[in-house]
Amino acid sequence: MVGRGEHEEDGRRYVSLAGLRMRGWTTGDLVHRLLGPPDRLSIDPRVRTAPAVRLYRVERVEAAERSHEFRQRAEALERIRTEPIDVPRLDPGKLALRAVGHRAREELRQGRTGDEVCTGRPRDRVSRDRASLDPWKVGYLRERVSSAYDLLLAAPTRPGNPDQAAHGLLQQRICDAIAEAYPALAEECARQAAGPGAEEGGDVAAGTATREGEPHTKIGCGQGPRLG
């Protein structure tokens, strides 16, 4: 019996890339490392001009899914999906004061103008947004939950090849947690979680800190850490 995302050709069962995604293979780098080249290239007879479909033998896929690296990554993603993310709940006045203080510390640390630190926009572009502290509030709250990024340490990666799926999932979880605690900040949090290029001006890069002698990414005002 052929399962979802599987193909049967020449008496063999294969899994397509779409089928691999259904099974939890969320990055092409993981497919390349654990499976290598496809076992077969299939052409859809109905659309012969379409790109060939890469197929991998089910036996090889199942063997890779039993590997330590695949299981370690699956466990890391499950932790990211389920680990509680506790966002501090403050009254509006206190949150605003702490957000401004956080912005001032980032200004001092980065040596940038205060307007650019948390928005990534030039000073003359920010003047229109002075009435809203939402970017600074979200930046402060993301800093407060920055320990959640330690969950990424369990995801197996290679230098220069961060696990973008794990990072994106964690960004979304943090965004959802902040939006649940502060519904009025949901739109700004989603903008920051989308990262640079989400809108003109983008977000500033994060700084780095050291925890107990180990490299550790510190979230800046405008976005989460850069990995790798």
N, C-alpha and C positions, 0 to 999 in steps of 0.2 A: 504494500500500500504506500502510495506516494504522499508525503506530508506537505504542509504549507511551505511554499518557497522552494520545493524540490522539483527536479525534473528527472525523467527516466528516458535514457537514450541508449540504444545498443545493449539493452538488458542490464544497465547499470543505473544506479541512483546518484544524482548530483544535487548540489545546493548552489543556487545563484547568489550573487551579492545581496539581492533583496532578501533572500532567505537567510543569509548570514546575519543581516541586521535584525531580523525577527528573532534570531537565536541569541542576540546579545553582542554580536560583533559590530561595535559601533564606530570603529575607526579603520581606515584603509591600512594604516601602518601595522595594526595588529594582524590583519589578514596577510600582509606581505611577510611579516616576521614568522608567523606560525604555519602558514600554508604555502607561501611562495607562489609560483606561477599557477594559473588555473590548469586543470586537467583536460579541459575541453572548451572550445569556443563554439557556441551554438548560434545559428542564424534562424531568426523567425521567418518561416516560409511566407507568412502573410505580409511582412514588411521587410523585404530583402535589403532595403537601403538603410535600415536601422543598424546601429553598432552591434557587433557580436556580443552575445551574452557570455560572461565568464562563468564557468561551472567548475565546482570542486567536488570530488568524490565524497560521498557521505561518510565512508569509513575514515578518510583522512580528517574530515571535519570533527567527527566524534572523538578521534584520538587526540586532536589538538585541544578540544574542550576538556579533556581529562588532564591536560598539562598543568603544571604548577602555576605558570604565568597567567593562563586564562582563568583558573579558579581564583587566584589572588586578585585579579582585576575585577572579577564578578563580585567577590566579597567586598572590595573597596567601594564599588558602585552601590551595592546594597546598603553599606554603612552611610554613604552620602545621602541616599534616598530616605533613610529612616532615623538618622541621628538627630536628636532635638537641637534646634538652634534657638537659644534663648536671647531674645532682643529685650534690652531694658526698656521698661515703660515709664516714661517721665511725663510730668504735666507740661503743657505747651511752653510756658515761660522758661522752665528749667532746661528743656530740650534746646530752645533757641539760644540760651546763654552758653550751654556747653558746646553747641555747634559753632558759635562764633569763636569760643576759646580754642576749639580744635583747629579751626581755620587759621587762627593767629599762630598756633604752634607750627602748622605746616608751612606758613609763610616764612617763619623764622628758620625752619629746618632747610627749606629748599632755596631760600634767598630769592624768592619770586615776589612779584607784587601780589597783594592780597586778593585782588579780583581774579587774577589768572590761576591762582593755586587750586581753587575748587571748581572752576568752571572750564578752564582750558581756553577761554576766550580772551582776546585782547581787551584792555581796559575800556576802550571806547565802545566795545560791543556789550560789555557787562552793564553799562549804566542803565539800560532798559530793564534789567532784572534785579535791581538792588532791593526792590520791595519784597522779594521772595528769598527766604533762607533755605528753601527746600534742598538745593544741592549740598549745602553745608550740613544740614540735618542728616541727610542720607549718608554723606561721607563720614560723619561722626558715628552714626549707628553701625556702619559697616566696619569701622575701626573697632568698635566695641565687640563685634562678633568675629574678629579676625582669627581667633583661635580655631574657628571652624575650618580654616584652610589647612590645618594639620591633617584633616581627613584625606587630602590629596597625597600625602606622603605614602599612604598604603597602596596607591595605584602604581603599578610597575611602569616605569618610563625609561627612556634613554636620553642622554644629553642631546639637546636640540630638538627632541621629539616629545613635547609634553602631551599628556592625554587630554586632548581638547574636549572630548565627550564628558570626562569626569569634571573638568573645570567648568564647562558650561552648565552641567547639572547642578553643581554646587552654587554657582552664581545665581541660578534660578531659584534654588531653595532659600538662599539668603534674601533675595528680592521678595519672595513670597512671604517669608517670615516678617520682614520689615513692613510690608504692605498689610499684613494681618494685624500687626500691632498699631500701625499708623496708616489707616486707609487713605488719608489725604496725601501721603507721600508715594503712593503706588506708582503714579506716572513717572515721577522723577527717578525712582528706584529702577524702574524698567529701562529708562533711558541710560542710566549709568551702567546697568548690567549688560546692555547691548554693546558697550565698549566703544573705542574710538571709531569715528565715522558714522555713529548712529545719527548724528545731526551735525550741521556745520559747526566747526570749532572743536568737536570731540571732547575727550576727557584727558586729563593729565596722566602721565605715567606714575606708577607707584614707586615709593622708595623701598629700601631694604633695611632690615634690622637683624640683629643676631640674638638668638636665644640659646643660652647655655652652650655657647661655643659653636652652634650649628647655624648654617645659613637659614634664614627664615624671612619670608616675604611679609612686608608690612603694607597694609592697604593705605593708599593715600586718600585725599579728599574725593577724587573723582572716579576711581575705578578700583577693581580688585587687583590682586597681584599678577605680575607677569611670571609665567612659569618657564622652567627650562634654563 
